[in-house]
Amino acid sequence: MPRVLVIHRETTEAAELAARLRAVLRRALEKSPSARYQSADEMAAELRGSSASAPVSAAAAPVAQKSIV
């Protein structure tokens, strides 16, 4: 039986949202407490902005993405 590779292609919008969410999580998990969100409200506001077109204050570092599942 032939082997089939399924390639998952995210839409540009979904890929951008995923990158923005990774940036928020990266900031939330920073080693230095001063680099993390200072309150749950601050993080919640950032997450609400991540679902819209508002810019994310957490800097998004380039991340390699796998597209083959």
Rosetta silent file (secondary structure, phi, psi, omega in degrees, C-alpha in Angstrom):
SEQUENCE: MPRVLVIHRETTEAAELAARLRAVLRRALEKSPSARYQSADEMAAELRGSSASAPVSAAAAPVAQKSIV
SCORE:     score description
SCORE:     0.000 S_00000001
   1 L     0.000  131.288 -178.987    0.000    0.000    0.000 S_00000001
   2 L   -68.232  147.388  179.138    1.472    3.413   -0.954 S_00000001
   3 L   -90.076  135.188 -176.989    2.357    5.784    1.845 S_00000001
   4 L  -118.522  129.504  173.981    0.600    9.157    1.758 S_00000001
   5 L   -97.890  130.515  177.968    1.868   12.346    3.395 S_00000001
   6 L  -100.269  123.651  179.486   -0.782   14.842    4.375 S_00000001
   7 E  -100.438  123.170 -179.874    0.378   18.435    4.213 S_00000001
   8 L   -94.168  120.476  179.873   -1.447   20.784    6.543 S_00000001
   9 L  -113.116  111.811  177.017   -1.653   24.319    5.196 S_00000001
  10 L   -78.981  149.809  173.349   -2.788   26.947    7.657 S_00000001
  11 L   -69.831  158.929  178.946   -4.393   30.066    6.372 S_00000001
  12 H   -57.818  -41.812 -179.338   -2.302   33.199    6.718 S_00000001
  13 H   -62.535  -44.861  179.840   -4.699   34.498    9.357 S_00000001
  14 H   -65.565  -39.277  179.179   -4.472   31.315   11.438 S_00000001
  15 H   -65.487  -40.249  178.019   -0.675   31.286   11.165 S_00000001
  16 H   -65.348  -42.398  178.560   -0.488   34.923   12.304 S_00000001
  17 H   -62.792  -43.435  178.587   -2.785   34.235   15.253 S_00000001
  18 H   -60.560  -42.039  178.988   -0.693   31.214   16.261 S_00000001
  19 H   -64.597  -40.043  179.112    2.486   33.315   16.142 S_00000001
  20 H   -65.964  -41.004  179.000    0.854   36.042   18.242 S_00000001
  21 H   -66.411  -38.883  176.120   -0.330   33.515   20.839 S_00000001
  22 H   -60.852  -39.077  178.936    3.155   31.974   21.019 S_00000001
  23 H   -63.170  -42.254  178.661    4.560   35.450   21.705 S_00000001
  24 H   -63.890  -45.932  179.885    2.080   35.976   24.564 S_00000001
  25 H   -64.462  -38.832  178.418    2.897   32.563   26.052 S_00000001
  26 H   -60.198  -43.123  179.346    6.642   33.175   25.688 S_00000001
  27 H   -66.775  -39.703 -179.623    6.285   36.421   27.667 S_00000001
  28 H   -64.323  -27.606 -176.896    4.117   34.728   30.314 S_00000001
  29 L  -101.148   11.395  179.462    6.795   32.049   30.808 S_00000001
  30 L   -55.250  145.158  179.540    9.811   34.393   30.964 S_00000001
  31 L   -67.243  -42.634 -178.541   12.386   33.434   33.587 S_00000001
  32 L   -80.743  122.919  179.552   12.674   36.980   34.923 S_00000001
  33 H   -56.898  -33.082 -178.904    9.539   38.095   36.819 S_00000001
  34 H   -70.885  -19.639  179.118    9.995   41.670   35.605 S_00000001
  35 H   -88.036  -13.760  179.909    9.798   40.476   31.983 S_00000001
  36 L   -82.332  171.894  172.059    6.483   38.639   32.572 S_00000001
  37 L   -62.755  140.929 -177.109    3.018   40.155   32.612 S_00000001
  38 L   -86.783   -9.836  176.736    2.581   42.018   35.876 S_00000001
  39 L  -157.116  161.197  176.497   -1.053   40.970   36.305 S_00000001
  40 H   -65.329  -33.538  178.410   -3.629   38.557   34.957 S_00000001
  41 H   -63.362  -39.679  178.599   -5.554   41.569   33.657 S_00000001
  42 H   -63.635  -42.877  178.973   -2.541   42.669   31.588 S_00000001
  43 H   -68.328  -40.730  179.169   -2.224   39.202   30.051 S_00000001
  44 H   -61.818  -40.381  178.268   -5.984   38.964   29.447 S_00000001
  45 H   -63.492  -39.355  178.012   -5.934   42.317   27.637 S_00000001
  46 H   -64.778  -41.596  179.212   -3.090   41.049   25.452 S_00000001
  47 H   -66.808  -39.439  176.632   -5.015   37.858   24.661 S_00000001
  48 H   -62.361  -38.981  177.238   -8.139   39.818   23.767 S_00000001
  49 H   -67.867  -29.196 -179.417   -5.988   41.901   21.434 S_00000001
  50 H   -68.398  -22.950 -179.064   -4.551   38.711   19.922 S_00000001
  51 L   -87.152   -7.680  178.588   -7.952   37.707   18.657 S_00000001
  52 L  -114.528 -157.357 -179.322   -8.347   40.986   16.805 S_00000001
  53 L   -98.654    8.644  179.652   -6.011   43.032   14.649 S_00000001
  54 L   -68.253  144.822  179.417   -4.448   44.902   17.596 S_00000001
  55 L   -69.657  149.150  178.717   -0.665   44.627   17.875 S_00000001
  56 L   -94.532  130.421 -178.430    0.779   42.308   20.512 S_00000001
  57 L   -74.928  -24.249  176.722    3.230   43.976   22.892 S_00000001
  58 L   -70.947  124.805 -178.061    5.083   40.699   23.453 S_00000001
  59 L   -68.461  127.068  179.564    7.810   40.600   20.810 S_00000001
  60 L   -89.435  114.522  176.251    7.327   37.646   18.487 S_00000001
  61 L   -83.795  147.175  178.740   10.595   35.902   17.724 S_00000001
  62 L   -60.058  136.578 -179.546   10.790   33.951   14.468 S_00000001
  63 L  -130.089  130.538  176.303    9.839   30.331   14.973 S_00000001
  64 L   -69.130  138.978 -179.012   10.367   27.501   12.494 S_00000001
  65 L  -120.179  139.318  174.295    7.088   25.788   11.680 S_00000001
  66 L   -90.459  137.101  177.720    6.462   22.231   10.532 S_00000001
  67 L  -117.131   -2.665  177.898    3.834   21.875    7.860 S_00000001
  68 E  -102.859  125.341 -177.273    4.002   18.115    7.318 S_00000001
  69 L   -98.361    0.000    0.000    1.898   16.075    9.705 S_00000001
